[in-house]
Amino acid sequence: MSRDFFKLLFEISEALVTEEVAALKFLSLEHVPRRKLEAIQEPKAFFEVLQEKDMIGVGNLSFLKELLYQISRIDLLTAYLGSSREEMERDLQVPGRAQVSAYRQLLYRIAEDLTPEDVASVKFLLQKLLPKNKLQENASMLQVFLEMEINGIIKEDDLTILKDLFQSVRADIKKKIDAYEEKKKENYSREEVRYPVSVSGHPEEQGAEGEAAKQHGKIYTMKNNPHGYCLILNNHIFKNPRDNREGTLQDGEAVKRVFKWLQFKTVEYMNLEGKKIYETVKEYSKKDHRNMDCFVCFIFSHGERGKIKGVDDECVNIEDLVSCFTGTNCPSLAGKPKVFIIQACQGSVRHPPVTIEPDSSGHLEVDASPLTSIPDKADILIGMATVEDYLSFRSHKTGSVYIQSLCEKMELLCPQRVDLTAILTEVNNEVARRELEGSKQMPKITSTLLKQLIFEVPQ
């Protein structure tokens, strides 16, 4: 791993104080087990755990940026991570972008807003609900909140007791909790109106529709943790600098965020030559997947008809990559779904710099044209960013239209148990509607899946 990366973490850790480390730990509880966090006293140890959990790494600093923003260390955010308060505020307004839940943010903001007298009053009112040794004078409000969670006194969907406490201590904070609950209810209602329960709930709970789903909609088993590998091959810097793909780092971060949330072992390889792309895919096909449910592979690069380009301009056939995972070549994934999502462009000549840039060489030949056929094997799904005669678009700042839409739809629809083919169809619909520099983009799905592929969302 880059020495510059470790130097960056060292310098940030040197600037953090004990209370800030406690805040970082509290804000990370949904991503790192409490047992791991309890033993941590030093910021360096905290950063080591985040690396173990793939929450931070070289080229993957979005979670660190968000944490520093949440604890108001804007000086570190600006000096070491090249961001700002305004940039983070804009970024975190994008649906699904925040990795710290609104619930945990609420508790942290409440703790920050309390005076010592307020904290003492809350502890006094909790005497019958929590053991006295958890309410000692030196216990912080974040520690008290943690104990309340452990004892089931507060939950993300039940803050009744917390509201009752603050009704007596600080009525203004009780109003903040009310506002949080109202906003959560509005968001839930909006999603329900758009995507009715009939496509998203558990089939066995839906009467006649559920019976039909059971008979006609068999579902792939998703019971392991991790469910499988999510392999990301992301080509950003090419040997010819004119071919560099600005915005592709944002695509990588979006995919990592979604698939870590979905409990996949997520691995990203950057800037691979053509031969190395094939070798990497083949290496993963040789792994033992017996204790896994699925395999997912994202490829971001330039391309030609049916091919992906390495950073050395050498091509590899998409069909050759997919064939590594047929039942014969990868027996430990036989009968299990294999998913390939490909965002690729056509050539090496850039269009003039604009806000939205075609991922192409400037002619309306195919980006990386979809396969006319896939290997004659079952359980494979290929999602392509484009079909023939359409361009694939990528923003320098926010990433590719196709991948960003896919990640947003997965964050919205996976909790509603919508299967992946239906999600990709939604993406096709959204991308096709958009007017992009006077052109259109039409993604394509090619599938030999035999069942519905529904990603289980951790509770």
Buried (B, 14 or more C-beta within 10 A) or exposed (E): EEEEBBEBBEEBBEBBEEEBBBBBBBBBBEBBEEEBBEEBEEBBBBBBBBBEBBBBBBBBBBBBBBBBBBBEBBEBBBEBBEBEEEBBEEBBEEEBBBBBBEBBBBBBEBBEEBEEEBBBBBBEBBEEBBEEEBBEEEBBBBBBBBBBBEEEBBEBEEBEBBBEBBEEBBEEBBEBBEEBBEEBEEEEEEBEEEBEEEBBBEBEEBEEBBEEBEEEEEBBBBEBEBBBBBBBBBBBEBEEEEBBBBBBBBBBBBBBBBBBBBBBBBBBBBBBBBEBBBEBBBEBBEBEBEEBBBBBBBBBBBBBBBBBBBBBBBBBBBBBBBBBBBBEBBEBBBEBBBBBBBBBBBBEEBBEEEEBBBBBBEEEBBBBBBBEEBBEBBBBBBBBBBBBEBBBBBBBEBBBBBBBBBBBBBBBBBEBBBBBBBBBBBBBEBBEEEEBEEBBBBBBBBBBBEBBBBBBBEE
